[in-house]
Amino acid sequence: NYKMRYLKMTKEEKKIIDELEKKMIFGELSLEEFKKQCPLNIVENPMYIKKSLEEAIKAKDENDFERLHTIVWVFKLYNINAYIELFCKVAKEHWHHSHEDIANLFEEVASPKTINAIYDLAIMKLDYMEYDEFFNIARKCTYALGYTNTPKAKEKLELLAKNENELIREYAIKQLNRFDFTDKDVEEQD
């Protein structure tokens, strides 16, 4: 029973998810097959993943966070507000190495609720990303702001266009030139 069970994946569930993810990464498994073979009953209880994700974040368990992030991505749960809020919070954390994945998620969601988190992520200094001479997280964040296409997103891109880093400036200017920033969605964040 999912409701009564302690909200933590079993070792067997983790093992199956890890194997499915590897197969998917190596092109041996489609997204649809991953969904069919996933041991978690997400359709009946989508909030199980949210609760498990909250537990992984609270425990700063990078491995569980990675697994759960994969589930969120595959099942497209990221459009649920509760998940958006979680990813906005965890984007600021330094205990994991999923910042680029979170930037991808923000790009996919293109929600005004993510604007401040996207900006913070774009300028975040991450030791493990020092090798990245192309500043891919910042690049993906500028795309996310562009796709969000609101006046507030434009403000953040204008700030990034003044960044001390030349590449980040170029990425931001490119997005400023691509969109009109006239979407008037609700701009609640944080």
Disulfide bonds with the S-S distance in Angstrom:
none
